[in-house]
Amino acid sequence: MSYYRELSNPWVKAQKFQDVKVSDLLKRAKKRLEKRSEPQKNPAWVFDLDSTLFCTGPRNQKVFWKFLQKQEEFPKHWGLLWQQMGPAVQQYSIPRTFYSVLRSFGWSPDEARAEAKAIWDAYQGHWMGEFFKSQNIAHDPAYPGAVEFVRAILEMENEVIYLTGRDSPRAMEGTLHALKMAGFPLGNGTHLRLKPVQEMGDLDFKLKASSRMKSEFEVIGLLENEPENLVMFAKLFPDAEIVFYHSIMSARHPEKDIRDYMNGRPLWKLDNFSS
């Protein structure tokens, strides 16, 4: 069962994903090591962090609470909204989360949609300034089973690359703390790569970072929750396992069809790390 209720943007619903279990992915990872095409390079798996290895629900709730504390006053339903903003109700976007919770309060679809937009318009600037700060990231919980999966990949003598759209100036300290506290492997055989500056776009950063990785490693597999990043990975790494972690994501649609780059590979969808 997936960790969230409503998850997908329309792009995801249009894809023909094949469900996969962690146990099957580990078997495939082992077989890939036996049939390597670039033995001169170390094999590697690439992992996104937000909404792939870590659940961002508690962080979103914390950041919204900080926003409320800055208000001289706010409507009662904003406080009730904060109380309900746990992982179990988190949708693929924050406005959609607001909408879903307001609907659960009995608001009509039109009323909930208009109010969700109004709250997001007021809140967006605060969210953008706070969401990626180390003090808010540091206590992110890992998804159940995620640590064990990454450790199993590393123990196969793969390199592990944490590739995240968080930026180093704001988020490096908190990211290292969260990885350590959750029990993810750090040190030998692991690499952590964050954006050098906040202003750099996530897709642009991951494309440039992936191009460097391609020259350094034989990338065996990539695990990511954002559709446009998946398309980029599929194009850049024509032999790697492309695994979509089915959690929250942006509403952005990739410009290209990922099937154009799969070359007959299965397109995997992983709903959780516990199976």
RABELFEN-V411374 format. One record per helix or strand. SS is the DSSP state (hx for helix, st for strand). FROM is the first residue (numbers start at 1). LEN is the number of residues. Records with the same first field share a line. If there is no record, write none. Layout:
BEGIN
SS = FROM-LEN + FROM-LEN
END
This chain:
BEGIN
hx = 10-5 + 22-13 + 57-13 + 76-8 + 87-3 + 94-11 + 109-22 + 134-4 + 146-10 + 168-15 + 202-15 + 227-10 + 258-4
st = 18-2 + 42-6 + 50-1 + 54-2 + 141-2 + 159-9 + 190-6 + 217-8 + 241-5 + 268-3
END
